[in-house]
Amino acid sequence: MHDELYQLAYKDIEEKEIDEALWLKAMSHAMGDKTKAKWTYIELRVDQLLRDPSLRHSASKKVRKPTHQSGAYMMWISILFCISIVSAAVVVDFTKITLILSNGFYLLDLPSLLFILPTSILFGIAATSWRTYGRCWTYTLGSAKHVSFSEAVSVARCLNVMGNVSWKMGILGTLIGGALILKSLEQIDNVNDALTVAFLTLVYGLLFKLISYVAEQRVLNLYTIK
């Protein structure tokens, strides 16, 4: 309940629909500092809404309840387009303008994928919660019925953590692969395996970071910005 009231108070400032008397009081408390006054206003506005049920009911109509799905389709289209571009770069021989479909299998490596995804997801959950991680999907798709400001920020944080961990794990995988190469210079097969770890973990990490970034920005756009 309080989360929604803080969201409403924040929207007052964002939409420049502030209570002038309350703003003057906030400015007085903040000694004329507009930045401090902004946060003081939010506290005063929340207190005002808590004390006046009729005012709270009227203000609650401003809470955003997204119902559209068009952005979700565009998000998936952009992700599929990105994957298609990457795949084309792998399977198309641009010198001869021919397809080498077998090259596509070079992008598939289960150990590298497992090196990235579980760790990224677990860190995202550790930074927030299991419930927040579950909301990443419904919030990203715009199918949530009612979202508070704090919940949206928490989901965005989870997506941000997962994305950042994924590309950092990719860099770590590249360093591990490099170390394995140095240890396996006399064994060709081991060198090939090490090269796979070195490059594909970074590829998977950056792709997952890209997807997480798009999802994070969509959540912020849908639920925290008018």
Secondary structure, DSSP 8 states (H G I E B T S, - for coil): -HHHHHHHHHHHHHTT---HHHHHHHHHHTTT-HHHHHHHHHHHHHHHHHH-HHHHHHHGGGS------HHHHHHHHHHHHHHHHHHHHHHEETTTTEE-GGGGGGG--HHHHHHHHHHHHHHHHHHS-HHHHHHHHHHHHT--S---HHHHHHHHHHHHHHHHHHHHHHHHHHHHHHHHHHH-TT-HHHHHHHHHHHHHHHHHHHHHHHHHHHHHHHHHHHHT--
